[in-house]
Amino acid sequence: MKIINAILGLGLSRVANAVQQNNDIYHHEKTNLGPSMWLFSPDGLTIYSPDGEILKSHRKSQVCPFDRPAGRGSAVGARTSDCNFFDVASDGHKYVWAANMDIHRVDIYDIDTGDYAGYTDTCSTPIDLNYHPTRQELWIRCAAPDDDSPGVVDVVSTQSISTDHPLVSFNTSENMRAYGRMETHSTMGNYGFATQYNNNQLTKFDLSSKKVISKFEIPKAYASYDMTYSHANEHVFASVRVCCSCGTPGVSDLDSCGAARGGGPPPDPTKVLVQTGPSKSDQMQDGVCSGGCKGSVADTVGVIEFDTVNGKFVGEHNSKAGNGVIPFSSPDGSHIMLAPYDGGKTARILKVGRNGAASTLVTDIAVDMKGGKPGEQAISDVAFVQDGKRNFVVIAGSVDNDLVIADMDDEYRTVKISLSANTEATAAGNRQVEWAVGSDYVWINGGQTKEMYIVELGATIDDARVFKTLTEVPDGLVAYVENYAKPAAGESVVAARPAQTADVALAPASEQAPGVLPVQSANTVNNEESTTQAIAIAGLIVACLALLGVMALVASSALSKPHASASANNIAVQSGAAGDSDTVTLGSKNVA
């Protein structure tokens, strides 16, 4: 009887191991995409290698399954099922997150495989995503609260994506939207900062309590919107919005007060307090405020620089034209680029200093884009290429097809690369530039003609060239994605491995792709498989011999003790009943 129990125990152990192996097979056999470029478009998600080969794509019906009324600018009664991604963020080790704006949710993808993990509902119109690595949380800035999400800043834990958390509320008036941006960072610790397009305060909030801690009134401002953060000096740079006069050509800051949203005659001006520019006055006058005054002669503040450590404003920075800018920070936080409203003439570079001190002007890069108009922003995006060998800034605009590359270590010397021979700008008004970090490739979109340009960089800016043009590519957001935890894990494993390398062949470091772990040689794998097979065969032979021995003992017992058959039957019935309730087999498992 002990032998039978032993054999049953051995069999059940084998079954349990098989179940475990089947449950884990996804992790062992999944295909890691490695460093890649992710394009989020109205058609869904397509993932490319940095040099432009398609690695994976998702059906639109999988990630954007809702047929719904079309958004602003569409014909009356129109419907759509297109995705509407507004921002993308990677946590660098587990997930990639995409704000699907008009269905009020954030979609979630596996960073290694690109598999669609699902989504989390959030507040109305998510427009800004920030990942906080210390807290392992994704912070979401929305345009407004709604019935299900009474706040404008939401948070999702990357360790538990289905867990709901309280939202941060800015206590806006009923039916008032709170469009704005947000900055969180590990150097800020437990705090975040946010702007609002209809409020002249910079808001500081607590990430743990989800409460507003402080509000800092911005001098001479009606509101603020675009912002960036430098972790080098722990300062926020926020683009200020002002009020301006309008309606009297040749006298007012703006000849017209603007068109009504959705077309129609211009709206009637309201009485506003103009605090900047030639129309500055203590008296209320006809005018408009916020975005309508960007690029006007009243936009004299530009951006404010705010010290998050000491809670005070330390400076103001504007363009050479003096009519407003949008700030961009370099990845290392050492420089701020200001994109002016000068029709594409210049780009201003600031050098950040120590904490508490205002940043200083370095230079105005002459970008000289064609087709821009004074008072309009032509520069739409910028990428900093900083890898220890190169220190470039790559500037893209929406008014022509030239890419400007400046060498920050060579007195900001520039070259221009023509992306297309098309006589009209191929951008759909939102030209984007994204560097595949660590590689020689920079991606620039041409949404108007459904093109994607891949520029290859060299050792100097003079070596840059258009490497490839992808066609029939829908306009969207492109983001570089890499699992930065993979190399670190690989290094730890290699460091801890005993010095038994005779049968392990590692590829030379120069031949390994970034973010890809070293692999064993084919001989090693074959040896391991052969060893495993031999052990399995030996185990099977032992089990068969044991089974024959048990059968012989049972037969011998039956012949020598016939009177014990009834007792044996009773024991068998009892053992069978116990087996029916306790024995777990593959047939009772839903094995993935």
C-alpha positions as CSV (number, residue, x, y, z in Angstrom):
1,M,0.0,0.0,0.0
2,K,2.9,2.4,0.7
3,I,4.3,1.7,-2.7
4,I,0.9,2.5,-4.4
5,N,0.7,5.8,-2.4
6,A,4.3,6.6,-3.4
7,I,3.5,6.0,-7.1
8,L,0.3,8.1,-6.9
9,G,2.2,10.9,-5.1
10,L,4.9,10.8,-7.8
11,G,2.2,11.0,-10.5
12,L,0.4,13.9,-8.9
13,S,3.7,15.7,-8.5
14,R,4.3,15.3,-12.2
15,V,0.8,16.6,-13.0
16,A,1.2,19.6,-10.7
17,N,4.5,20.5,-12.3
18,A,2.9,20.2,-15.7
19,V,0.2,22.6,-14.7
20,Q,2.7,25.1,-13.3
21,Q,4.8,24.8,-16.5
22,N,1.7,25.4,-18.7
23,N,0.7,28.4,-16.6
24,D,4.2,29.9,-16.9
25,I,4.7,29.2,-20.6
26,Y,3.5,32.6,-21.6
27,H,6.4,34.2,-19.8
28,H,9.0,31.8,-21.2
29,E,7.9,31.9,-24.8
30,K,6.7,35.5,-25.3
31,T,8.4,37.5,-27.9
32,N,10.1,40.7,-26.6
33,L,10.0,43.5,-29.1
34,G,13.0,45.3,-27.6
35,P,13.6,49.0,-28.1
36,S,10.9,50.2,-30.5
37,M,8.9,53.1,-31.9
38,W,5.2,53.0,-31.0
39,L,2.7,54.9,-33.3
40,F,-0.7,55.6,-31.8
41,S,-3.1,56.8,-34.5
42,P,-6.8,56.9,-35.3
43,D,-6.4,53.4,-36.6
44,G,-5.0,52.0,-33.3
45,L,-1.4,51.0,-32.5
46,T,1.5,49.9,-34.8
47,I,4.9,49.1,-33.4
48,Y,8.1,49.5,-35.4
49,S,11.8,48.8,-35.0
50,P,13.8,52.0,-34.8
51,D,14.8,51.6,-38.5
52,G,11.2,51.3,-39.7
53,E,10.2,47.6,-39.8
54,I,6.8,46.7,-38.5
55,L,7.0,44.5,-35.4
56,K,3.3,44.4,-34.3
57,S,0.0,46.0,-34.9
58,H,-3.4,46.1,-33.1
59,R,-6.8,46.1,-34.8
60,K,-8.6,49.4,-34.2
61,S,-11.7,47.4,-33.1
62,Q,-9.7,45.9,-30.2
63,V,-8.4,49.1,-28.7
64,C,-11.1,51.6,-29.8
65,P,-14.4,49.5,-30.0
66,F,-16.9,52.3,-29.4
67,D,-19.0,53.8,-32.2
68,R,-19.8,57.3,-30.9
69,P,-20.7,60.9,-32.1
70,A,-17.8,62.5,-33.8
71,G,-16.0,65.3,-32.0
72,R,-15.6,69.0,-32.6
73,G,-15.2,70.1,-36.2
74,S,-17.2,67.2,-37.6
75,A,-20.4,67.4,-39.6
76,V,-23.7,67.4,-37.6
77,G,-24.8,63.9,-36.9
78,A,-21.4,62.3,-37.9
79,R,-20.2,59.3,-36.0
80,T,-16.7,57.7,-35.6
81,S,-14.9,54.7,-34.1
82,D,-11.5,56.3,-34.5
83,C,-9.0,56.3,-31.6
84,N,-8.2,59.8,-30.3
85,F,-4.9,59.5,-28.5
86,F,-3.7,62.8,-26.9
87,D,-0.6,61.8,-24.9
88,V,1.6,58.7,-24.3
89,A,3.8,57.7,-21.4
90,S,6.0,54.7,-20.7
91,D,6.9,53.6,-17.2
92,G,10.1,52.1,-18.5
93,H,9.7,48.6,-17.0
94,K,6.2,47.3,-17.3
95,Y,3.5,49.2,-19.2
96,V,3.0,51.8,-21.9
97,W,0.0,54.1,-21.3
98,A,-2.0,56.1,-23.9
99,A,-4.6,58.7,-23.1
100,N,-7.7,57.9,-25.3
101,M,-9.1,61.4,-24.9
102,D,-12.7,61.5,-26.0
103,I,-13.7,58.2,-24.5
104,H,-12.2,59.3,-21.2
105,R,-9.9,56.4,-20.5
106,V,-6.2,55.4,-20.5
107,D,-5.3,52.3,-22.5
108,I,-2.5,50.0,-21.1
109,Y,0.0,47.8,-23.1
110,D,2.7,45.4,-22.1
111,I,6.0,47.1,-22.6
112,D,7.8,43.9,-23.8
113,T,5.3,42.4,-26.1
114,G,2.9,45.2,-27.0
115,D,0.0,43.1,-25.9
116,Y,-3.1,45.0,-25.0
117,A,-3.6,44.7,-21.2
118,G,-6.9,46.7,-21.0
119,Y,-7.8,50.1,-19.9
120,T,-8.7,52.2,-16.8
121,D,-11.5,54.7,-16.8
122,T,-10.5,58.2,-15.7
123,C,-11.8,61.8,-15.5
124,S,-13.1,63.7,-18.5
125,T,-10.7,64.3,-21.4
126,P,-7.3,63.0,-20.2
127,I,-4.7,65.3,-21.8
128,D,-1.4,64.8,-19.8
129,L,0.3,61.7,-18.5
130,N,3.2,61.7,-16.1
131,Y,4.9,58.6,-14.7
132,H,6.4,58.9,-11.2
133,P,9.1,56.2,-10.9
134,T,9.6,56.5,-7.2
135,R,5.9,55.9,-6.4
136,Q,5.4,53.6,-9.4
137,E,2.3,55.6,-10.3
138,L,0.9,57.1,-13.5
139,W,-0.6,60.6,-12.9
140,I,-3.3,61.8,-15.3
141,R,-4.3,65.5,-15.9
142,C,-7.8,65.9,-17.2
143,A,-9.7,68.8,-18.6
144,A,-12.7,68.5,-16.3
145,P,-14.4,66.3,-13.7
146,D,-17.4,64.1,-14.5
147,D,-20.1,62.3,-12.6
148,D,-17.9,59.2,-12.1
149,S,-14.6,61.0,-11.5
150,P,-15.0,64.2,-9.4
151,G,-11.6,65.7,-10.0
152,V,-9.1,66.8,-12.6
153,V,-6.0,64.8,-11.6
154,D,-6.2,61.0,-11.4
155,V,-3.7,58.4,-10.5
156,V,-3.2,54.7,-11.3
157,S,-0.8,52.3,-9.6
158,T,1.3,50.4,-12.0
159,Q,1.2,47.5,-9.5
160,S,-2.6,47.3,-9.4
161,I,-4.1,48.9,-12.5
162,S,-7.7,48.1,-11.4
163,T,-7.5,49.9,-8.1
164,D,-9.4,53.1,-7.8
165,H,-7.9,56.1,-6.0
166,P,-9.3,59.5,-4.9
167,L,-8.9,62.3,-7.4
168,V,-7.4,65.7,-6.9
169,S,-10.0,68.5,-7.3
170,F,-9.2,72.1,-8.1
171,N,-12.7,73.2,-7.1
172,T,-13.6,74.8,-10.4
173,S,-17.1,76.4,-10.8
174,E,-19.9,74.2,-12.0
175,N,-19.7,73.5,-15.8
176,M,-16.3,75.1,-16.0
177,R,-13.5,73.1,-17.6
178,A,-10.0,73.2,-16.2
179,Y,-7.7,72.5,-19.2
180,G,-4.1,72.6,-18.1
181,R,-0.9,70.8,-17.8
182,M,0.9,69.0,-14.9
183,E,4.4,68.1,-13.7
184,T,5.4,65.4,-11.3
185,H,8.9,64.0,-10.8
186,S,10.9,61.9,-8.4
187,T,12.9,65.0,-7.4
188,M,9.7,66.7,-6.4
189,G,9.0,63.9,-3.9
190,N,5.4,63.9,-2.7
191,Y,4.2,67.0,-4.6
192,G,3.0,67.9,-8.1
193,F,2.3,71.2,-9.9
194,A,-0.4,72.1,-12.4
195,T,-1.5,75.0,-14.6
196,Q,-5.0,76.0,-15.7
197,Y,-6.0,77.9,-18.8
198,N,-8.6,80.1,-17.0
199,N,-6.9,80.6,-13.6
200,N,-3.8,82.8,-12.8
201,Q,-2.5,80.5,-10.1
202,L,0.1,77.7,-10.2
203,T,-1.3,74.9,-8.1
204,K,0.7,72.6,-5.8
205,F,-0.9,69.4,-4.7
206,D,-0.1,66.5,-2.4
207,L,0.3,63.1,-4.2
208,S,-0.5,61.1,-1.0
209,S,-3.5,63.0,0.4
210,K,-4.7,64.2,-3.0
211,K,-5.3,67.6,-1.6
212,V,-4.3,71.1,-2.9
213,I,-1.5,72.4,-0.7
214,S,-0.8,75.8,-2.1
215,K,-1.7,78.2,-4.9
216,F,0.8,80.7,-6.2
217,E,-0.6,83.7,-8.0
218,I,1.3,84.4,-11.2
219,P,2.1,88.2,-11.6
220,K,0.4,90.0,-14.6
221,A,-1.2,86.7,-15.8
222,Y,-4.8,85.8,-16.6
223,A,-3.8,82.1,-16.7
224,S,-1.1,79.6,-17.7
225,Y,-1.0,76.5,-19.7
226,D,2.0,74.7,-21.3
227,M,4.7,73.9,-18.9
228,T,7.9,71.9,-18.4
229,Y,10.2,71.0,-15.5
230,S,14.0,70.9,-15.1
231,H,15.1,68.4,-12.5
232,A,18.6,69.9,-12.6
233,N,17.5,73.0,-10.6
234,E,14.0,71.8,-9.6
235,H,12.3,74.7,-11.4
236,V,9.0,74.8,-13.3
237,F,8.7,76.8,-16.5
238,A,5.1,77.7,-17.3
239,S,3.8,79.6,-20.4
240,V,1.7,82.6,-19.2
241,R,-1.6,83.7,-20.8
242,V,-2.7,87.3,-20.6
243,C,-5.6,89.6,-21.6
244,C,-5.4,91.9,-24.6
245,S,-7.5,94.6,-26.2
246,C,-9.2,93.9,-29.5
247,G,-11.7,95.2,-32.1
248,T,-10.2,98.5,-33.2
249,P,-7.7,98.0,-36.1
250,G,-4.5,100.0,-35.7
251,V,-5.2,100.7,-32.1
252,S,-6.0,97.5,-30.3
253,D,-3.6,94.7,-29.6
254,L,-5.7,92.5,-31.9
255,D,-7.6,94.0,-34.9
256,S,-10.3,91.3,-34.5
257,C,-11.6,89.7,-31.4
258,G,-11.5,86.3,-33.1
259,A,-14.1,84.0,-34.7
260,A,-16.7,82.2,-32.8
261,R,-16.1,78.5,-32.1
262,G,-17.6,76.5,-34.9
263,G,-17.7,79.4,-37.3
264,G,-20.1,82.4,-37.4
265,P,-19.5,86.0,-36.7
266,P,-16.9,87.2,-34.2
267,P,-18.0,87.2,-30.6
268,D,-18.7,90.4,-28.8
269,P,-15.7,91.5,-26.8
270,T,-16.0,91.6,-23.0
271,K,-14.5,94.0,-20.5
272,V,-11.1,92.8,-19.4
273,L,-8.2,94.1,-17.4
274,V,-5.1,94.3,-19.7
275,Q,-2.0,94.2,-17.5
276,T,0.7,93.9,-20.2
277,G,1.7,95.4,-23.6
278,P,0.9,98.7,-25.2
279,S,-2.8,98.6,-24.1
280,K,-1.9,98.1,-20.4
281,S,-4.3,100.0,-18.2
282,D,-5.9,100.0,-14.8
283,Q,-9.3,100.5,-16.6
284,M,-11.4,97.7,-18.0
285,Q,-11.5,97.7,-21.8
286,D,-12.9,95.6,-24.7
287,G,-10.7,92.5,-25.1
288,V,-10.2,88.8,-24.9
289,C,-8.0,86.6,-22.6
290,S,-6.0,83.4,-22.6
291,G,-5.2,81.5,-25.8
292,G,-6.6,84.3,-28.0
293,C,-3.8,86.6,-27.0
294,K,-0.9,84.2,-27.6
295,G,1.5,85.8,-30.1
296,S,0.1,89.3,-29.7
297,V,2.0,92.4,-28.6
298,A,0.4,92.0,-25.2
299,D,2.1,88.6,-24.6
300,T,5.2,90.2,-23.0
301,V,5.7,87.8,-20.1
302,G,6.4,84.6,-22.1
303,V,7.2,82.0,-19.4
304,I,7.6,82.3,-15.7
305,E,10.3,80.3,-13.9
306,F,9.2,79.0,-10.5
307,D,11.4,77.5,-7.8
308,T,9.5,74.4,-6.5
309,V,11.8,74.1,-3.5
310,N,11.3,77.5,-2.0
311,G,7.9,78.3,-3.5
312,K,8.8,81.5,-5.3
313,F,9.0,83.0,-8.8
314,V,12.5,83.7,-9.9
315,G,12.3,84.9,-13.5
316,E,10.5,85.6,-16.7
317,H,11.7,84.6,-20.2
318,N,10.4,85.6,-23.6
319,S,11.4,85.3,-27.2
320,K,13.5,87.7,-29.3
321,A,10.2,89.0,-30.8
322,G,8.8,89.4,-27.3
323,N,5.4,88.0,-28.0
324,G,5.2,84.7,-26.2
325,V,6.9,81.2,-26.1
326,I,6.3,77.5,-25.4
327,P,9.0,75.8,-23.2
328,F,10.7,72.4,-23.8
329,S,13.2,70.9,-21.4
330,S,16.2,68.8,-22.4
331,P,16.2,65.2,-20.9
332,D,19.1,66.1,-18.5
333,G,17.4,69.3,-17.4
334,S,20.4,71.4,-18.3
335,H,18.7,73.5,-21.0
336,I,15.3,74.9,-21.8
337,M,14.3,75.7,-25.4
338,L,11.7,78.3,-26.0
339,A,9.6,78.0,-29.2
340,P,8.4,81.6,-30.1
341,Y,5.4,83.0,-31.9
342,D,7.6,84.6,-34.5
343,G,6.6,82.6,-37.6
344,G,9.6,80.3,-37.3
345,K,12.4,82.7,-37.3
346,T,14.2,81.7,-34.1
347,A,14.5,79.3,-31.2
348,R,15.8,80.6,-27.9
349,I,18.0,78.5,-25.6
350,L,18.3,79.0,-21.9
351,K,20.9,77.5,-19.6
352,V,19.6,76.5,-16.2
353,G,21.6,77.5,-13.1
354,R,21.5,76.5,-9.5
355,N,18.2,76.1,-7.5
356,G,16.7,79.5,-6.7
357,A,18.5,81.4,-9.5
358,A,17.0,82.4,-12.8
359,S,18.1,80.7,-15.9
360,T,20.3,82.6,-18.4
361,L,20.1,83.3,-22.1
362,V,22.5,81.2,-24.2
363,T,21.6,82.0,-27.8
364,D,18.8,82.4,-30.4
365,I,19.1,79.7,-33.1
366,A,18.2,81.1,-36.5
367,V,15.9,78.3,-37.8
368,D,14.3,80.5,-40.6
369,M,11.4,78.3,-41.5
370,K,9.5,79.1,-44.7
371,G,5.8,79.8,-44.7
372,G,5.3,81.0,-41.2
373,K,3.6,84.3,-40.2
374,P,4.5,86.7,-37.4
375,G,2.4,86.1,-34.4
376,E,2.1,82.4,-35.1
377,Q,4.0,79.5,-33.7
378,A,5.8,77.5,-36.4
379,I,8.0,75.3,-34.3
380,S,5.9,72.4,-33.2
381,D,8.3,69.9,-31.5
382,V,11.9,69.4,-30.5
383,A,14.1,66.4,-29.6
384,F,17.4,66.5,-27.7
385,V,20.0,63.9,-28.8
386,Q,22.3,63.5,-25.9
387,D,24.4,60.3,-25.7
388,G,27.8,61.3,-24.5
389,K,29.1,61.6,-28.1
390,R,26.5,63.9,-29.5
391,N,24.7,66.9,-28.0
392,F,22.3,67.9,-30.7
393,V,18.9,69.6,-30.7
394,V,16.5,68.6,-33.5
395,I,13.8,71.2,-34.3
396,A,10.7,70.4,-36.4
397,G,8.1,72.8,-37.7
398,S,4.6,72.6,-39.2
399,V,5.0,75.3,-41.9
400,D,7.7,73.7,-44.2
401,N,9.4,70.4,-44.8
402,D,12.9,71.2,-43.4
403,L,14.3,69.7,-40.3
404,V,16.8,71.9,-38.4
405,I,19.6,70.2,-36.4
406,A,21.9,72.3,-34.2
407,D,25.1,71.1,-32.5
408,M,25.0,72.5,-28.9
409,D,28.7,71.8,-28.5
410,D,29.7,73.6,-31.7
411,E,28.3,77.1,-30.9
412,Y,24.9,75.9,-32.1
413,R,25.9,75.5,-35.7
414,T,23.0,74.3,-37.7
415,V,22.2,72.2,-40.8
416,K,18.8,71.8,-42.6
417,I,17.6,68.4,-43.9
418,S,14.8,68.4,-46.5
419,L,12.3,65.7,-45.5
420,S,10.2,65.8,-48.7
421,A,10.3,67.3,-52.2
422,N,6.6,68.3,-51.8
423,T,6.2,72.0,-52.3
424,E,3.6,72.2,-49.5
425,A,4.1,71.3,-45.9
426,T,3.4,67.6,-45.3
427,A,2.6,68.2,-41.6
428,A,-1.0,68.1,-40.5
429,G,-0.3,71.1,-38.2
430,N,1.3,68.9,-35.5
431,R,4.7,67.9,-36.8
432,Q,6.4,65.7,-34.2
433,V,10.0,64.6,-33.8
434,E,11.1,61.6,-31.6
435,W,14.6,60.2,-31.1
436,A,15.0,56.4,-30.8
437,V,17.2,56.8,-27.7
438,G,20.7,55.4,-28.1
439,S,20.3,54.8,-31.8
440,D,21.1,57.0,-34.9
441,Y,17.4,57.3,-35.9
442,V,15.0,60.3,-35.5
443,W,11.4,60.0,-36.5
444,I,9.4,62.9,-37.9
445,N,5.7,62.6,-39.0
446,G,4.1,64.0,-42.2
447,G,0.4,63.4,-41.4
448,Q,-1.0,65.4,-44.3
449,T,0.5,63.0,-46.8
450,K,0.5,59.9,-44.5
451,E,4.3,59.7,-44.4
452,M,6.8,59.1,-41.7
453,Y,10.4,60.2,-42.2
454,I,13.3,58.4,-40.5
455,V,16.4,60.5,-40.4
456,E,19.7,58.9,-39.7
457,L,22.3,60.8,-37.6
458,G,26.0,60.5,-37.8
459,A,28.9,61.6,-35.7
460,T,28.3,65.2,-36.7
461,I,25.3,67.1,-37.8
462,D,26.7,67.2,-41.4
463,D,26.3,63.4,-41.6
464,A,22.5,63.5,-41.1
465,R,20.3,62.2,-44.0
466,V,16.8,60.9,-44.7
467,F,17.3,57.2,-44.3
468,K,13.8,56.0,-45.1
469,T,10.3,57.3,-45.8
470,L,7.4,55.2,-44.7
471,T,4.2,55.6,-46.7
472,E,0.5,55.1,-45.9
473,V,1.2,55.8,-42.3
474,P,-1.7,57.5,-40.5
475,D,-1.0,60.6,-38.5
476,G,-0.6,60.1,-34.8
477,L,1.7,60.2,-31.8
478,V,5.0,58.3,-32.0
479,A,6.9,57.4,-28.8
480,Y,10.2,55.6,-28.2
481,V,9.7,52.7,-25.8
482,E,12.3,50.6,-24.1
483,N,12.3,48.3,-21.0
484,Y,15.1,49.9,-19.1
485,A,14.8,47.3,-16.3
486,K,15.8,44.4,-18.7
487,P,19.5,45.4,-19.1
488,A,19.8,46.0,-15.3
489,A,18.3,42.6,-14.6
490,G,20.6,40.9,-17.1
491,E,23.7,42.6,-15.6
492,S,22.7,41.3,-12.1
493,V,22.3,37.8,-13.4
494,V,25.6,37.8,-15.2
495,A,27.4,39.3,-12.1
496,A,25.9,36.6,-9.9
497,R,26.6,33.6,-12.2
498,P,29.5,31.3,-11.2
499,A,32.6,31.3,-13.4
500,Q,31.5,28.2,-15.4
501,T,31.5,29.6,-18.9
502,A,33.1,26.8,-20.9
503,D,29.8,25.8,-22.5
504,V,28.1,29.3,-22.7
505,A,28.9,31.5,-25.7
506,L,27.9,35.1,-25.3
507,A,27.7,37.5,-28.3
508,P,30.3,40.3,-28.2
509,A,28.9,43.5,-26.7
510,S,29.2,45.3,-30.0
511,E,26.8,42.8,-31.6
512,Q,24.1,43.0,-29.0
513,A,21.1,45.2,-29.6
514,P,20.4,47.8,-26.9
515,G,18.1,46.4,-24.2
516,V,18.6,42.7,-25.4
517,L,19.9,40.3,-22.9
518,P,22.9,37.9,-23.9
519,V,21.7,34.5,-24.9
520,Q,23.2,31.0,-24.6
521,S,24.7,29.3,-27.6
522,A,22.8,26.6,-29.6
523,N,25.1,23.9,-28.2
524,T,24.2,24.8,-24.6
525,V,20.5,24.6,-25.4
526,N,20.9,21.3,-27.1
527,N,22.9,19.9,-24.2
528,E,20.3,21.0,-21.7
529,E,17.5,19.4,-23.8
530,S,19.4,16.2,-24.1
531,T,20.0,16.0,-20.4
532,T,16.3,16.7,-19.7
533,Q,15.2,14.0,-22.1
534,A,17.5,11.4,-20.5
535,I,16.2,12.2,-17.0
536,A,12.6,11.9,-18.2
537,I,13.2,8.5,-19.9
538,A,15.0,7.2,-16.8
539,G,12.1,8.3,-14.6
540,L,9.6,6.6,-16.9
541,I,11.5,3.3,-16.8
542,V,11.7,3.4,-13.0
543,A,7.9,4.1,-12.8
544,C,7.1,1.2,-15.1
545,L,9.2,-1.2,-13.1
546,A,7.6,-0.1,-9.9
547,L,4.1,-0.5,-11.4
548,L,4.9,-4.1,-12.5
549,G,6.2,-4.8,-9.1
550,V,2.9,-3.5,-7.5
551,M,0.8,-5.6,-9.9
552,A,2.8,-8.7,-9.0
553,L,2.3,-8.1,-5.3
554,V,-1.4,-7.6,-5.8
555,A,-1.8,-10.8,-7.9
556,S,0.2,-12.7,-5.3
557,S,-1.9,-11.4,-2.5
558,A,-5.1,-12.3,-4.2
559,L,-4.1,-15.9,-4.9
560,S,-2.8,-16.4,-1.3
561,K,-5.6,-14.6,0.5
562,P,-9.0,-15.0,-1.4
563,H,-11.0,-14.3,1.8
564,A,-9.6,-10.8,1.9
565,S,-11.2,-9.8,-1.5
566,A,-14.3,-8.2,0.2
567,S,-12.0,-6.1,2.4
568,A,-9.9,-5.1,-0.5
569,N,-13.0,-4.1,-2.4
570,N,-14.1,-1.9,0.5
571,I,-10.6,-0.3,0.6
572,A,-10.7,0.3,-3.1
573,V,-14.1,2.0,-2.9
574,Q,-12.9,4.2,-0.1
575,S,-9.7,5.1,-2.0
576,G,-11.7,5.8,-5.1
577,A,-14.0,8.2,-3.2
578,A,-11.1,10.0,-1.8
579,G,-9.4,10.2,-5.2
580,D,-12.6,11.7,-6.8
581,S,-12.6,14.6,-4.4
582,D,-8.9,15.3,-3.9
583,T,-7.1,14.4,-7.1
584,V,-6.5,17.4,-9.4
585,T,-5.9,16.7,-13.1
586,L,-5.3,18.8,-16.2
587,G,-8.9,18.3,-17.1
588,S,-10.0,20.5,-14.2
589,K,-7.7,23.4,-15.1
590,N,-8.2,26.2,-17.6
591,V,-4.6,26.3,-18.7
592,A,-3.5,29.4,-20.7
